[in-house]
């Protein structure tokens, strides 16, 4: 299912954008702490980056391993532009810095994309990976532009405040990011409805047939690549303003991998999927990384499970349950969902306890053998605790398997009912 499918058609309704604008406007008042505002700002930046990446992956079928090149280079150009304006005292508003990043991202996408988009599939992915490594290597070799290991810093509080807006307080930066995020999301959704957006879907699905009817697949991929680079650069420019420093990490492979992983987790086949993925990315990088040293292990496990059991991402799970609700089949499934959720939670707790015990023994042995876990204390040196948790995990796994089979029976029955209703409706149609 493409991102411009009927399921996403309601994104074009004005009320959706009004609700989105209202949520963005009220979010800092609901979550008023400094950490919350910082996270909200990062979510806006990540949403633009993941949606721009999904223009390649979800809409064009282009698996890129180097999208951070365009967000990162856009950020570097933006921070240099900000510093140049400060040095020359040019009367240019700071609010235009993200657009400078966007133009830079578009320029680099035009430069690199002409080569990368001539190929597709695995070859395209390998070329983007090579370019990403090349740019990252240059970031340490050209300190005049990239600032070396320390990066390039700037000061966003420059010039005379307009209506009291100096972009010094984090809340003012958040609202600037929110405006750019809303505008970028609307424009990227509009792109999915354009002829170029539809041609990009066709290139993904059947490039040979597209070429038969007179269109050049390379030109379509290249055009979309440039547009994606523009929005990626805007994301980078917003990041430069938000953090006031840009270093080599922003063009690294880890950043590109993050965009890929969380866009997939959110659901690359739906327009709103990358938005969900971007929110999860910030929560994982900011909150989960503070809660446990094993956060990357948890993240990898979740990604593996999603690939195996829900390759359409979280968005596909949401839409399938929406379909159940439309046919009035959700209420009979609530009991099965409750049992499955309880069993999944118990398994997750058991696995998490064992992982934390292993990490504590390996990394925190100097702090003693006692580990605080969910309000309780376990002794990593006690065989009894290991055996008890292992036995509890086995029982939880058995309970999960029973709940899963029960859920699968009811789920298959619901899907058959939906299919019968669809066939009946098709037979009654004139």
PyMOL commands that set and color helices and strands:
alter all, ss='L'
color gray80, all
select helices_A, chain A and resi 6-12+14-30+34-57+68-88+94-116+121-141+143-146+148-150+170-192+195-212+217-243+248-251+253-266+273-291+295-309+313-326+330-363+365-367+383-428
alter helices_A, ss='H'
color red, helices_A
select strands_A, chain A and resi 152-153+245-246+370-373+376-379
alter strands_A, ss='S'
color yellow, strands_A
deselect
rebuild
show_as cartoon
